[in-house]
């Protein structure tokens, strides 16, 4: 009798298992909404979880033109060092706007064709990444040649198992995120 009653309750959505499934479904929907709106970083932060590198790219890859402009406003001066994620996002936002030649439609194409692909590749990589390394990967996807060296040497493997990019130029070896091509 109780088992039969419990079965009917679960079928109506009132059992403990059904409530757990509903909670999991709601959480999944919220996570997908955060992903598609470019706010995955906030989603992880609000839950006190470590923020993966792809979540930072997510913000730039899905930002509307106004958001992209606000992010780019934080780009450091040429003499400033890239100290963290805010500067890394700002540099990538600025580079994305420049790659789209300040045209909203062209910038959106750059986001979809270049940064979303990087975002998806980074989702598969569970390794940690420094902000400067993310800038290097982002710039490589945007077709820009970065002018600084990430911490790893050429041919070394990152914690995610990928070979680190070889980056050369006037700022090489100094670990600076510099503007310019």
C-alpha positions in Angstrom: 0.0 0.0 0.0 2.7 2.6 1.0 4.8 1.6 -2.0 1.8 2.1 -4.3 1.0 5.4 -2.7 4.6 6.6 -3.0 4.7 5.6 -6.6 1.6 7.6 -7.4 3.0 10.6 -5.5 6.3 10.4 -7.4 4.4 10.2 -10.7 2.6 13.4 -9.8 5.9 15.1 -9.0 5.5 15.1 -5.2 8.0 12.5 -4.1 11.5 13.2 -2.7 13.1 11.8 -5.9 11.0 13.9 -8.1 11.8 17.1 -6.1 15.5 16.3 -6.4 15.1 15.9 -10.1 13.3 19.2 -10.4 16.0 20.9 -8.4 18.7 19.4 -10.6 16.7 20.4 -13.7 16.3 24.0 -12.4 20.0 24.2 -11.6 20.9 22.9 -15.1 18.6 25.5 -16.8 20.2 28.3 -14.7 23.7 27.1 -15.6 22.8 26.9 -19.3 21.2 30.4 -19.1 24.4 31.7 -17.5 26.5 30.1 -20.2 24.5 31.5 -23.1 24.3 35.0 -21.5 28.1 35.1 -20.9 27.8 35.1 -17.1 29.3 31.7 -16.3 32.0 33.4 -14.2 29.3 34.9 -12.0 27.5 31.6 -11.8 30.6 29.8 -10.4 31.5 32.7 -8.1 28.0 32.9 -6.6 28.3 29.2 -5.7 31.8 29.6 -4.1 33.3 27.3 -6.8 36.6 27.7 -8.5 36.1 29.6 -11.7 37.5 27.7 -14.8 39.4 29.6 -17.5 36.6 29.0 -20.0 34.2 31.0 -17.8 36.3 34.1 -18.3 36.4 33.7 -22.1 32.6 33.1 -21.8 32.1 36.7 -20.7 33.9 38.1 -23.7 32.5 35.5 -26.2 28.9 36.2 -25.4 29.0 39.9 -24.5 26.8 42.4 -26.3 28.6 45.5 -27.8 27.9 47.7 -24.7 29.2 45.0 -22.3 32.3 44.5 -24.5 33.0 48.2 -24.4 32.7 48.3 -20.6 35.1 45.3 -20.3 37.6 46.9 -22.7 37.6 50.1 -20.6 39.6 48.2 -18.0 42.4 47.4 -20.5 45.8 48.4 -19.0 48.1 51.0 -20.4 51.1 49.7 -22.4 53.4 50.1 -19.5 51.1 48.3 -17.0 51.4 44.6 -16.2 48.6 42.2 -16.6 47.9 41.4 -12.9 44.8 39.4 -13.1 41.5 38.3 -14.7 40.0 41.7 -15.0 42.9 43.0 -17.1 43.0 39.7 -19.1 39.3 40.1 -19.9 39.8 43.8 -20.8 42.6 43.0 -23.1 40.6 40.3 -24.9 37.5 42.5 -25.1 39.6 45.4 -26.6 41.2 43.0 -29.0 37.8 41.5 -30.0 36.5 45.0 -30.7 39.6 45.8 -32.8 39.4 42.5 -34.7 35.8 43.5 -35.6 37.0 46.9 -36.6 34.6 48.6 -34.2 31.6 47.3 -36.2 29.0 45.6 -34.1 28.1 42.9 -36.6 31.7 42.1 -37.5 32.6 42.0 -33.8 29.8 39.5 -33.2 31.1 37.3 -36.0 34.6 37.4 -34.4 33.1 36.4 -31.1 31.2 33.5 -32.6 33.8 32.3 -35.0 36.9 32.7 -32.8 36.1 33.0 -29.1 33.2 30.5 -28.8 35.5 27.9 -30.3 38.2 28.6 -27.8 35.6 28.6 -25.0 34.5 25.1 -26.0 38.0 23.8 -26.3 38.8 25.1 -22.8 35.7 23.4 -21.3 37.2 20.1 -22.3 40.5 21.1 -20.6 40.2 20.9 -16.8 43.7 22.3 -16.1 44.4 25.6 -14.4 45.5 28.6 -16.5 47.0 32.0 -15.6 45.4 35.1 -16.9 48.3 35.9 -19.2 48.1 32.4 -20.8 44.4 33.0 -21.5 45.2 36.3 -23.2 47.8 34.5 -25.3 45.3 31.8 -26.4 42.6 34.4 -27.0 44.9 36.5 -29.1 46.0 33.5 -31.1 42.3 32.7 -31.8 41.7 36.3 -32.8 44.6 36.2 -35.2 46.7 38.6 -33.2 50.3 37.9 -32.4 50.8 38.5 -28.6 54.0 40.3 -27.6 54.8 38.6 -24.2 55.8 35.3 -22.9 53.6 33.2 -20.7 55.3 31.6 -17.7 55.9 28.2 -19.5 58.8 27.7 -21.9 58.3 26.6 -25.5 57.4 22.9 -25.7 56.3 22.6 -22.0 52.9 21.2 -21.2 50.3 23.1 -19.2 48.5 21.4 -16.4 45.7 20.6 -18.9 48.2 18.7 -21.1 48.4 21.3 -23.9 51.6 22.6 -25.3 52.2 26.2 -24.2 52.3 28.6 -27.1 55.7 30.1 -28.1 55.3 33.8 -27.9 58.0 36.3 -29.0 58.4 40.0 -29.4 59.6 43.1 -27.6 58.1 42.1 -24.3 59.1 38.4 -24.4 60.5 37.1 -21.2 59.1 39.9 -19.1 55.7 38.4 -18.5 53.9 41.6 -19.5 50.6 41.9 -21.3 51.2 44.6 -23.8 48.9 46.1 -26.3 49.9 46.1 -29.9 50.4 43.6 -32.6 
